[in-house]
Amino acid sequence: MAERDEALFTISVVAQRFDLHPQTLRVYEREGLLSPRRSRGNTRLYSQADIERIRVILSLTRDLGVNLAGVDVILRLKEQLRELARERDEILRFIVEEVRSGRQNRQGLVKTRAGKLWRTNG
């Protein structure tokens, strides 16, 4: 779906959907947990990704009793895990391509798109 075709929701709609006070969403934004888009009139507009992030935040705070500082740490760790998984997949794709093509990396190093070097046993 194109970004401009994506459904966006105002703060009042999102607050009502989750049974929250709009100020709670503003606090999440102030704490860096959310970054809703803004309209030309500076109205907060929440995307579906923001909605999913709010679900995670509420699950952590309501169901597990995690405070906002803990939520921030957890969300950052989740993003780091996603990045590591992307990097792992990139390395595995490279290795599979190398094996299929019969080439060997003479230096035993694989450079990822992120610019990091990975030493192979070859």
Phi, psi and omega per residue, in radians:
M1 nan 2.327 3.129
A2 -1.159 2.577 -3.072
E3 -0.984 -0.709 -3.094
R4 -1.312 -0.271 3.093
D5 -1.585 -0.117 -3.095
E6 -1.187 2.453 3.101
A7 -1.214 2.311 3.108
L8 -2.173 2.533 -3.054
F9 -2.163 2.489 3.110
T10 -1.363 2.887 -3.102
I11 -1.055 -0.638 -3.124
S12 -1.186 -0.678 3.130
V13 -1.155 -0.780 -3.126
V14 -1.154 -0.757 3.136
A15 -1.058 -0.772 3.134
Q16 -1.144 -0.723 -3.119
R17 -1.026 -0.644 -3.089
F18 -1.832 0.125 -3.125
D19 0.974 0.885 3.132
L20 -2.097 2.743 2.949
H21 -1.411 2.437 3.119
P22 -0.933 -0.520 3.127
Q23 -1.091 -0.552 3.112
T24 -1.085 -0.741 3.100
L25 -1.135 -0.637 3.090
R26 -1.140 -0.668 3.091
V27 -1.104 -0.795 3.107
Y28 -0.988 -0.716 3.119
E29 -1.163 -0.795 -3.125
R30 -1.079 -0.597 3.136
E31 -1.401 -0.058 3.109
G32 1.457 0.220 -3.131
L33 -1.454 -0.418 3.137
L34 -2.332 2.627 3.059
S35 -2.442 1.287 -3.129
P36 -1.169 2.694 3.056
R37 -1.221 2.953 3.091
R38 -2.210 2.476 3.052
S39 -1.386 3.048 3.083
R40 -1.054 -0.511 3.099
G41 -1.521 0.169 3.094
N42 1.256 0.351 3.065
T43 -1.361 2.368 3.094
R44 -1.212 2.329 3.114
L45 -2.212 2.098 -3.068
Y46 -1.734 2.267 3.127
S47 -1.527 3.058 3.080
Q48 -1.115 -0.611 3.083
A49 -1.121 -0.678 3.078
D50 -1.106 -0.704 3.130
I51 -1.065 -0.783 3.129
E52 -1.119 -0.684 3.120
R53 -1.131 -0.693 3.088
I54 -1.085 -0.714 3.096
R55 -1.007 -0.771 3.139
V56 -1.133 -0.800 3.139
I57 -1.020 -0.804 -3.120
L58 -1.184 -0.639 3.083
S59 -1.098 -0.763 3.134
L60 -1.158 -0.753 -3.075
T61 -1.386 -0.815 -3.066
R62 -1.349 -0.809 -3.018
D63 -1.484 -0.604 -3.046
L64 -1.924 -0.114 3.089
G65 1.255 0.399 3.137
V66 -1.359 2.386 3.092
N67 -1.418 3.004 -3.038
L68 -1.124 -0.585 3.078
A69 -1.126 -0.705 3.093
G70 -1.159 -0.683 3.087
V71 -1.045 -0.765 3.134
D72 -1.032 -0.805 3.137
V73 -1.085 -0.804 -3.117
I74 -1.083 -0.783 -3.132
L75 -1.134 -0.677 3.095
R76 -1.151 -0.727 3.110
L77 -1.118 -0.688 3.092
K78 -1.066 -0.721 3.122
E79 -1.160 -0.701 3.093
Q80 -1.099 -0.694 3.090
L81 -1.108 -0.708 3.093
R82 -1.087 -0.741 3.133
E83 -1.129 -0.738 3.099
L84 -1.107 -0.683 3.113
A85 -1.140 -0.707 3.091
R86 -1.085 -0.759 3.139
E87 -1.127 -0.750 3.087
R88 -1.033 -0.787 3.138
D89 -1.087 -0.675 3.118
E90 -1.122 -0.751 3.117
I91 -1.118 -0.771 3.140
L92 -1.111 -0.705 3.092
R93 -1.066 -0.752 3.130
F94 -1.080 -0.804 -3.121
I95 -1.093 -0.777 3.129
V96 -1.067 -0.763 3.107
E97 -1.069 -0.735 3.134
E98 -1.122 -0.767 -3.135
V99 -1.140 -0.770 -3.134
R100 -1.107 -0.638 -3.100
S101 -1.478 -0.166 3.114
G102 1.377 0.106 3.123
R103 -1.502 2.698 3.043
Q104 -2.204 2.492 3.105
N105 -1.432 1.915 -3.035
R106 -1.128 -0.606 -3.134
Q107 -1.413 -0.240 -3.130
G108 1.287 0.380 3.137
L109 -2.128 2.474 3.056
V110 -2.104 2.225 3.120
K111 -1.729 2.191 3.116
T112 -1.467 2.921 3.096
R113 -1.092 -0.479 3.123
A114 -1.312 -0.055 3.088
G115 1.550 0.057 3.139
K116 -1.515 2.615 3.108
L117 -1.758 2.446 3.133
W118 -2.148 2.163 -3.117
R119 -1.543 2.242 3.058
T120 -1.689 2.987 3.128
N121 -1.540 0.147 -3.060
G122 -1.507 nan nan
